[in-house]
Amino acid sequence: MNWHKVADSLGEVEFGANNIAVVDLDGKNICLGKFKDALFAFAYKCPHAGGMLAEGFIDALGNIVCPLHRYKYNMENGRNTSGEGYYLKHWPVQIKEDGIFVGVEETGGLFGWLK
């Protein structure tokens, strides 16, 4: 697992009223979502129709809800909780004294050399 710093501190991250922020992860936009005392990292766009998840909301159960078609995803494991069968890319998050870090799996195997 490679850990990438996405912010120097939690206070630096600009969360909207919906508790979702957009941050840069190695040149790509991803979302950070706050729910209760936890922080989650997940894809910028919905896997169904590309809705921008930062424009959605987090429901009472802690699911991210897409603004286009209201598809719901568990922020912790990426599972589609509204039954359509999609999967949301997500990453682990660590909050440390020196910043907010998102973990990205090393790509290996047959196509690992394409990095």
C-alpha positions in Angstrom: 0.0 0.0 0.0 1.3 3.4 -1.0 0.1 6.3 1.2 -0.4 9.7 -0.6 -0.9 12.9 1.2 -4.0 14.8 0.1 -4.0 17.6 2.7 -1.7 19.0 5.4 -4.6 18.9 8.0 -8.3 18.2 8.3 -8.8 22.0 8.7 -7.4 22.6 5.2 -10.0 20.4 3.6 -13.0 22.4 2.3 -16.0 20.3 3.2 -19.4 21.5 1.8 -22.6 21.6 3.8 -23.0 18.0 2.6 -19.8 16.9 4.4 -18.1 16.0 1.1 -14.9 17.6 -0.2 -12.9 17.2 -3.4 -9.1 16.6 -3.1 -6.3 15.8 -5.5 -4.8 12.3 -5.4 -1.8 12.2 -7.7 -3.4 14.4 -10.3 -6.9 12.9 -10.1 -9.9 14.3 -8.2 -11.4 12.1 -5.5 -13.9 12.8 -2.8 -13.5 12.7 1.0 -16.7 12.2 3.0 -17.2 12.8 6.7 -19.7 10.8 8.6 -19.9 10.9 12.4 -16.2 10.6 13.5 -14.9 8.8 10.4 -13.4 10.0 7.1 -13.8 8.1 3.8 -12.2 8.4 0.4 -14.1 7.4 -2.7 -14.3 8.1 -6.4 -15.2 11.5 -7.8 -17.8 10.1 -10.2 -20.6 7.6 -9.8 -19.9 4.4 -11.7 -23.5 4.3 -13.0 -23.8 7.5 -15.1 -20.8 9.7 -14.0 -22.7 11.9 -11.6 -20.3 14.1 -9.5 -20.6 12.6 -6.1 -19.4 15.8 -4.4 -22.7 17.3 -5.5 -24.6 14.4 -3.8 -25.2 13.9 -0.1 -24.5 11.5 2.7 -27.7 9.9 4.0 -28.5 9.1 7.7 -26.9 5.6 7.4 -23.6 7.0 6.0 -24.1 6.1 2.4 -23.0 8.5 -0.4 -26.0 9.3 -2.6 -25.4 10.2 -6.2 -27.2 13.5 -7.3 -28.3 12.1 -10.7 -30.3 9.0 -10.0 -30.0 8.6 -6.2 -27.9 5.4 -6.3 -26.4 4.8 -2.9 -23.0 3.4 -2.0 -21.4 2.4 1.3 -18.4 4.8 1.7 -16.5 2.2 3.7 -16.6 -0.8 1.3 -18.0 0.6 -2.0 -21.0 -1.6 -2.1 -24.1 -0.4 -3.9 -26.8 -0.3 -1.1 -29.7 0.6 -3.3 -29.6 -2.6 -5.3 -28.4 -1.7 -8.7 -25.2 -3.8 -8.5 -22.6 -1.2 -9.1 -19.4 -0.8 -7.1 -17.8 2.5 -6.0 -14.0 2.7 -5.9 -12.8 3.6 -2.4 -9.6 3.9 -0.5 -8.5 3.8 3.1 -7.8 7.0 4.9 -5.3 7.8 7.7 -5.3 11.0 9.7 -1.9 11.7 11.1 -0.2 14.7 12.8 1.5 15.6 9.5 -1.6 15.3 7.3 -4.4 13.3 5.7 -3.3 10.3 3.7 -5.1 8.0 1.2 -3.8 4.5 0.7 -3.5 3.2 -2.9 -2.7 -0.4 -3.7 0.4 -1.1 -5.6 -0.4 -2.4 -9.1 1.5 -5.5 -9.9 0.9 -8.5 -12.0 0.8 -8.7 -15.8 0.1 -5.0 -16.4 2.0 -3.5 -13.5 4.8 -2.3 -15.8 2.4 0.2 -17.5 2.5 2.6 -14.5 
